[in-house]
Amino acid sequence: MKYLYFVYAVLLFSAFTSCKKDDNKKPDSTNPSKPVIAAVRDSVSYTIDGQTYTAGGFDVDNVSSSGGEDANRKLVYPDKNNIHAYSLVGNPDSVMYFQKIRIFTNSVNMNVFFLKKYVRQNQGLYWMPGLKDVLKLFTVGKHPLAEDFEWQNSQNGVAIDVAAGNIGSSSYNAYNGPQTIAFPAGFQKNSTFEITSFTPTTTGNGYNLEAKFTAVVFTADGQQKTLENGYLRVNFGIWYNTLAK
């Protein structure tokens, strides 16, 4: 499955909070210091086909990134006689923006996309949102599973790629050409992705996120599976447009 990423390094940076201290300042009992929030150690687990995959601590690597694609896309065939020549064309005034977290070890491999549509002209530059808007992607609470990511790109929410053994599965209907097998709309209605905690660290190391989830996932050849008992704890950096309002 191919993903199209547009990361403007000049415009974006990974936002980390910092904690200043003055060694010469006397303690103020009326204004106690805030508790230290350090970066958590990454942890992930999930069950597919009755087998549980888990990893944690120093064995886990994660990479965060961001990007965007046209939103509200339609499938267009320039030549109706050639089904292999197609385009996914979206509205020029909108974009499906995402923050991606990739978690991987020798036994676990998962991508989590946090998705939201934006209007291009309302952003500071092109389609990149500012910090205030990006943080809304990680609001504590339940988020829907977006069913049409990498195809129509019309739904906000969360999308997941996950591996069970050497077989990859996805929680969304991506378009992969004429061989695409699509599930009817509503297949994620009983799925959940709940962010239970999201906090900035006080040590300058990004943000800590904790979530639990279930989802319907399926392979490229249409084999449907149930992703159960999903748990994610991860520390990561956030990308955003520093010039956006």
C-alpha positions in Angstrom: 0.0 0.0 0.0 1.5 3.3 -1.0 1.2 6.5 1.0 1.8 10.0 -0.3 3.6 12.2 2.2 4.3 15.9 2.0 6.5 17.1 4.9 7.7 20.7 4.6 10.7 20.7 6.9 11.3 24.4 6.6 7.8 25.2 7.7 7.3 22.6 10.4 9.1 21.5 13.4 8.5 18.8 16.1 7.0 20.8 18.9 8.3 20.0 22.4 7.4 21.8 25.6 10.2 23.0 27.8 10.5 23.5 31.5 12.6 26.5 32.7 14.2 26.7 36.1 16.2 29.2 38.1 18.7 27.7 40.4 19.0 30.9 42.3 15.3 31.4 43.0 14.1 30.4 46.5 11.3 27.9 46.8 7.9 29.5 47.1 5.6 27.4 49.4 2.6 29.3 48.1 3.3 28.3 44.5 4.4 24.7 44.6 6.3 23.4 41.5 4.4 21.4 39.0 5.0 17.6 38.9 7.5 16.4 36.4 6.0 14.6 33.4 8.7 12.5 31.7 8.5 10.7 28.4 6.8 7.3 28.8 8.3 4.1 27.5 6.5 3.0 24.4 4.2 0.0 24.7 1.8 -1.7 22.2 -0.3 -4.8 22.2 -3.2 -6.2 20.2 -4.8 -9.5 19.4 -5.7 -10.9 15.9 -7.1 -14.4 15.2 -6.6 -15.3 18.9 -2.9 -14.5 18.9 -1.6 -11.6 21.0 1.3 -9.4 19.7 3.0 -7.2 22.3 6.1 -5.2 22.8 7.4 -2.6 25.1 10.3 -0.7 26.6 13.6 -0.3 24.8 12.5 -2.9 22.2 10.1 -0.5 20.6 10.9 2.2 18.0 8.5 4.8 16.8 8.6 7.4 14.1 6.2 10.3 13.8 5.5 12.2 10.6 2.8 14.2 8.9 1.3 14.7 5.4 -1.7 15.4 3.4 -3.8 14.3 0.4 -6.7 15.7 -1.5 -9.9 15.3 0.4 -13.3 14.2 -0.9 -11.8 12.4 -3.8 -13.5 10.7 -6.7 -12.3 7.9 -9.0 -11.7 9.2 -12.5 -10.9 7.2 -15.6 -9.4 9.4 -18.3 -9.7 6.5 -20.7 -12.8 4.4 -20.1 -11.3 1.6 -22.0 -8.3 1.3 -19.7 -9.3 0.6 -16.1 -5.7 0.5 -15.1 -5.3 4.2 -15.9 -7.1 6.1 -13.2 -6.8 9.1 -11.0 -8.2 10.0 -7.5 -9.3 13.6 -7.9 -10.4 15.7 -4.9 -11.6 19.2 -4.2 -8.9 21.8 -4.8 -9.9 23.8 -1.7 -9.6 21.0 0.9 -7.0 18.6 2.2 -7.0 15.5 4.3 -4.2 16.2 6.8 -2.8 13.4 9.0 -0.3 12.8 11.7 1.2 9.4 11.5 2.8 7.3 14.3 4.7 4.2 13.3 5.5 1.6 16.0 7.7 -1.3 15.1 9.7 -4.1 16.6 10.7 -7.6 15.4 7.3 -8.9 16.4 5.0 -5.8 16.2 4.4 -3.4 13.3 1.6 -0.8 13.3 0.8 2.6 11.8 -1.8 4.8 13.4 -3.0 7.8 11.4 -4.9 10.7 13.0 -7.0 12.4 10.3 -8.8 15.6 9.8 -10.1 17.6 6.7 -9.1 21.2 6.5 -9.9 24.0 4.1 -6.7 25.2 2.4 -7.4 28.9 2.3 -8.0 29.0 6.1 -4.5 27.8 6.8 -1.4 30.0 7.1 0.3 28.4 4.2 -1.2 25.8 1.9 -2.7 22.9 3.8 -0.6 22.7 7.0 -2.5 23.5 10.2 -1.0 25.2 13.2 -0.4 23.8 16.6 -3.8 24.6 18.0 -5.6 22.7 15.3 -3.1 19.7 15.3 -3.6 19.2 19.0 -7.3 18.7 18.4 -6.4 15.4 16.6 -5.5 14.0 20.0 -8.4 15.1 22.1 -9.1 12.7 25.0 -12.1 10.6 24.3 -13.5 8.4 21.5 -12.6 8.9 17.9 -14.3 7.2 14.9 -12.5 4.8 12.6 -12.2 6.5 9.2 -13.3 3.9 6.6 -12.3 5.7 3.4 -8.7 6.9 4.0 -6.5 6.5 0.9 -9.6 6.5 -1.3 -12.4 9.1 -0.9 -10.7 10.8 2.0 -14.0 12.2 3.3 -14.0 11.0 7.0 -12.2 12.4 10.0 -10.9 10.0 12.7 -8.3 7.3 13.0 -7.0 4.7 10.5 -4.8 1.8 11.3 -2.3 -0.5 9.5 -1.3 -3.6 11.5 0.8 -6.7 10.9 0.0 -10.2 12.2 3.0 -12.3 11.5 4.1 -11.4 8.0 0.5 -10.5 6.8 -0.5 -6.8 6.8 -4.1 -5.6 7.3 -5.8 -2.2 7.3 -8.8 -0.7 8.9 -9.9 1.3 5.9 -10.9 1.0 2.2 -7.8 2.1 0.3 -8.0 2.0 -3.5 -5.3 -0.2 -5.0 -6.5 -0.4 -8.6 -8.9 -2.8 -10.3 -8.1 -5.5 -7.9 -9.4 -3.5 -4.9 -11.8 -5.3 -2.6 -14.0 -2.8 -0.8 -16.2 -3.4 2.2 -19.6 -1.7 2.4 -19.8 1.5 4.3 -20.5 1.1 8.0 -18.1 -1.8 8.6 -16.4 0.1 11.5 -19.6 1.1 13.3 -18.9 -1.2 16.3 -15.2 -0.3 16.4 -13.6 2.1 18.9 -10.5 4.1 19.3 -10.4 5.9 22.6 -7.6 8.2 23.7 -7.5 7.9 27.4 -4.6 10.2 28.1 -2.7 12.9 26.2 -0.2 15.2 28.0 2.9 17.3 27.1 6.0 16.3 28.9 7.7 18.8 31.2 11.2 17.6 30.2 11.2 18.7 26.6 10.4 15.4 25.1 7.2 15.9 23.1 3.8 14.4 24.1 2.6 11.2 25.8 -0.4 9.4 24.4 -2.3 6.4 25.7 -5.2 4.7 23.9 -7.2 1.6 23.6 -8.9 0.3 20.5 -10.7 -2.4 18.5 -11.3 -2.5 14.8 -12.2 -4.5 11.8 -9.2 -5.0 9.6 -8.7 -6.8 6.3 -5.9 -7.9 4.0 -5.4 -6.8 0.4 -7.2 -10.0 -0.8 -10.3 -9.3 1.4 -9.7 -11.6 4.4 -11.5 -9.9 7.3 -10.1 -10.1 10.8 -10.9 -8.6 14.1 -8.4 -6.5 15.9 -9.1 -6.8 19.7 -7.7 -5.7 23.0 -5.6 -3.0 21.3 -3.5 -0.9 23.6 -1.0 1.9 22.8 1.3 4.0 24.9 3.7 6.2 23.0 5.8 9.3 23.3 6.1 11.3 20.1 6.7 14.7 18.5 4.1 16.8 16.7 4.5 18.4 13.3 2.7 21.7 12.4 2.9 24.9 10.5 4.6 27.6 12.6 3.1 30.3 10.5 -0.5 29.2 10.7 -2.9 31.2 12.9 
